[in-house]
Amino acid sequence: MSGELPALACDALRAYDVAVADCSFAVQAFNTVFRVTATDGAQYALRVGSELRIHADDCEALEAAWVNELHTAGLPVAPVVHARDGALVIDAGGRRCLLFEWVRGRTLREHVTPELVHAAGALTAAVHEHASRNPGERPAGALRGDRVLSFSLANRLDELRPRFGGALPDAVARAQAALDGLWRDPPHPPHLLHGDVNLGNVMADGDRITLLDFQDVAWGFEVQDVVIAMLSLEHRDAFRTGYASVRTWPEVDPETWAALEAARHLNILNFGLHLRRSALDGFVARHAQPIVAWMTDLR
């Protein structure tokens, strides 16, 4: 890692009333996370945002405010620490930074069991229950659940036309038609969604779980969140029964469900084409093949 990110982390930490004893690299995914240890022994996770902006400008402010609401309501999420001036989001060198309370444990990617996935389903339902109490207009910062390519990125799927022909652009149009139908006849008033429930965003410490990373916060319908989770998690039956233990499982017809799955793959595939990380060919195959198979089934 270059010296730029640690330097930005140090700059961001100066905004907080935290006497820092140590700041060390923890993990890098889309964002970079540093583990911060204070002189009093308290620990925090400082998230330094990516240079690539794929969300709306206000997404971090919305994320932080909602996470703190959920925490106040007693849900197991990592609260965001206020800076000295009361801000929840700090700008350091053009990067958006948030300081979270540290969450102990391992992600479900490292240790997954049916019992923990059941708990993740129940927690997702509890988040939806909380969000459903505040219907209204889409708040600034939320991704738009009425768009297949919901990230704020140009459509680069045509780059794959030599490999897949017109299947991917056609899939965007078909999935968008299904989304349009869902929004014309909505199952419930739209509300905030986590947007990215997956094995890496659920921490487990014994039998206790914590839901992390609300940066993909979206405005839409519960079935959209559930489809994303079901694509990403093992032990899907356990997730469903966990969810249903708290809130009615969102039902849609199989064709709409399949279209929502395709929409997720398309959005992540387009994101990957912008990110251009190593092993891109494998990433493209993993997300494009289900889309092509879906298009073939429709014929």
JOQUIBEL-V660278 format. One record per pair of residues at least 4 apart in sequence whose C-alpha atoms are under 7 Angstrom apart, sorted by the first residue. I is the first residue (numbers start at 1). J is the second residue. D is the distance in whole Angstrom. If there is no record, write none. Layout:
<<I	J	D> <I	J	D>>
//
This chain:
<<3	7	6> <4	8	6> <5	9	6> <6	10	6> <7	11	6> <8	12	6> <8	92	6> <8	93	7> <9	13	6> <9	48	7> <10	14	7> <11	92	6> <12	90	6> <12	92	6> <12	97	7> <15	83	6> <15	84	6> <16	83	5> <16	84	5> <17	83	7> <17	84	6> <18	38	6> <19	38	5> <19	39	6> <20	36	7> <20	37	6> <20	38	4> <20	39	6> <21	37	6> <21	38	5> <21	39	5> <22	36	6> <22	37	5> <22	38	7> <23	34	6> <23	35	6> <23	36	4> <23	37	6> <24	34	5> <24	35	5> <24	36	7> <25	33	6> <25	34	4> <25	35	6> <26	33	5> <26	34	5> <26	35	6> <27	32	6> <27	33	5> <28	32	4> <28	33	6> <30	50	6> <31	47	7> <31	48	6> <31	49	5> <31	50	5> <32	47	6> <32	48	5> <32	49	7> <33	45	6> <33	46	5> <33	47	4> <33	48	6> <34	45	6> <34	46	5> <34	47	7> <35	44	6> <35	45	5> <35	46	6> <36	43	6> <36	44	5> <36	45	6> <36	46	7> <37	41	6> <37	42	6> <37	43	5> <37	44	6> <38	42	5> <38	43	6> <43	101	7> <43	102	5> <44	99	7> <44	100	6> <44	101	5> <44	102	4> <45	99	6> <45	100	5> <45	101	6> <45	102	5> <46	97	7> <46	98	6> <46	99	4> <46	100	6> <47	97	5> <47	98	5> <47	99	6> <48	95	6> <48	96	6> <48	97	5> <48	98	7> <49	95	5> <49	96	5> <49	97	6> <50	95	7> <51	95	6> <54	151	5> <54	152	5> <54	153	6> <55	59	6> <55	143	7> <55	151	6> <55	152	6> <56	141	5> <56	142	7> <56	143	7> <56	152	7> <57	141	6> <58	62	6> <58	140	6> <58	141	4> <59	63	6> <59	141	4> <59	142	6> <59	215	7> <60	64	6> <60	89	7> <60	215	6> <61	65	6> <61	88	7> <61	89	6> <62	66	6> <62	141	6> <63	67	6> <63	214	6> <63	215	6> <63	217	7> <64	68	6> <64	80	6> <64	88	6> <65	69	6> <66	70	6> <67	71	6> <67	77	7> <67	79	6> <68	72	6> <68	79	5> <68	80	6> <69	73	6> <70	74	6> <70	75	5> <71	75	5> <71	76	6> <71	77	6> <71	79	6> <76	210	5> <76	211	7> <77	210	5> <77	211	5> <77	212	6> <78	100	6> <78	101	6> <78	103	7> <78	212	6> <79	100	6> <79	101	6> <80	88	7> <80	98	7> <80	99	6> <80	100	4> <80	101	7> <81	88	7> <81	99	5> <81	100	6> <81	101	7> <82	86	5> <82	87	6> <82	88	5> <83	87	5> <83	88	6> <88	98	7> <89	96	6> <89	97	6> <89	98	5> <90	96	6> <90	97	5> <90	98	6> <91	95	5> <91	96	5> <91	97	6> <92	96	7> <92	97	7> <104	205	6> <105	203	6> <105	204	5> <105	205	4> <106	110	6> <106	111	7> <106	203	5> <106	204	5> <106	205	7> <107	111	7> <107	199	6> <107	200	5> <107	201	7> <107	202	6> <107	203	4> <107	204	6> <108	112	5> <108	199	5> <108	200	6> <108	202	6> <108	203	6> <108	204	7> <109	199	5> <109	200	5> <112	116	7> <113	117	6> <114	118	6> <114	235	6> <114	238	6> <115	119	6> <116	120	6> <116	207	7> <117	121	6> <117	235	7> <117	238	6> <117	239	5> <118	122	6> <118	238	5> <118	239	5> <118	241	7> <118	242	4> <119	123	6> <119	242	6> <120	124	6> <120	239	7> <121	125	6> <121	239	4> <121	240	6> <121	242	5> <121	243	4> <122	126	6> <122	242	4> <122	243	4> <122	245	6> <122	246	6> <123	127	6> <124	128	6> <124	243	7> <125	129	6> <125	243	5> <125	246	6> <125	247	6> <126	130	6> <126	246	7> <127	131	6> <128	132	6> <128	193	7> <128	222	7> <129	133	7> <131	191	6> <131	192	6> <132	191	6> <135	189	6> <135	190	7> <135	191	6> <138	142	7> <138	219	6> <142	217	5> <142	218	5> <142	219	6> <143	150	6> <143	151	7> <143	216	7> <143	217	6> <143	218	4> <143	219	6> <144	150	6> <144	218	6> <144	219	6> <145	150	7> <145	218	6> <145	219	5> <145	220	5> <146	179	6> <146	180	7> <146	183	7> <147	176	7> <148	172	7> <148	175	7> <148	176	6> <148	263	5> <148	267	6> <149	266	7> <149	267	5> <150	267	7> <155	270	7> <156	270	6> <156	273	7> <157	168	7> <157	169	7> <157	270	6> <158	169	7> <160	164	6> <161	165	4> <161	166	6> <166	170	6> <167	171	6> <167	292	6> <167	295	7> <168	172	6> <169	173	7> <170	174	6> <171	175	6> <171	295	7> <172	176	6> <173	177	6> <174	178	6> <175	179	6> <175	259	5> <175	260	7> <175	262	7> <175	263	6> <176	180	6> <177	181	6> <178	182	6> <178	256	6> <178	259	6> <179	183	6> <180	184	6> <181	185	6> <182	186	5> <190	219	6> <190	220	5> <190	221	5> <191	219	5> <191	220	6> <191	221	7> <192	217	7> <192	218	6> <192	219	5> <192	220	6> <193	217	6> <193	218	5> <193	219	6> <193	220	7> <193	222	7> <193	225	6> <194	214	5> <194	216	7> <194	217	5> <194	218	7> <194	225	7> <195	216	5> <195	217	5> <195	218	6> <195	225	6> <196	216	6> <196	228	7> <196	229	7> <197	201	6> <197	228	7> <197	229	5> <198	202	7> <198	229	6> <198	232	5> <198	233	6> <199	232	7> <199	233	6> <201	211	6> <201	212	5> <201	213	6> <202	209	7> <202	210	6> <202	211	5> <202	212	6> <203	209	5> <203	210	5> <203	211	7> <204	208	6> <204	209	4> <204	210	7> <205	209	6> <222	226	6> <222	250	7> <223	227	6> <223	250	5> <224	228	6> <224	260	7> <225	229	6> <226	230	6> <227	231	6> <227	260	7> <227	261	6> <228	232	6> <228	264	7> <229	233	6> <230	236	6> <235	239	7> <236	240	6> <237	241	6> <238	242	6> <239	243	6> <240	244	6> <241	245	6> <243	247	6> <243	249	7> <244	248	5> <244	249	5> <252	256	6> <252	257	6> <253	257	6> <254	258	6> <255	259	6> <256	260	6> <257	261	6> <258	262	6> <259	263	6> <260	264	6> <261	265	6> <262	266	6> <262	291	6> <263	267	6> <264	268	6> <265	269	6> <265	287	5> <266	270	6> <267	271	6> <268	272	6> <269	273	6> <269	284	6> <269	287	6> <270	274	7> <271	275	6> <272	276	6> <276	280	7> <279	283	6> <280	284	6> <281	285	6> <282	286	6> <283	287	6> <284	288	6> <285	289	6> <287	291	7> <288	292	6> <289	293	6> <290	294	6> <291	295	6> <292	296	6> <293	297	6> <294	298	6> <295	299	7>>
//
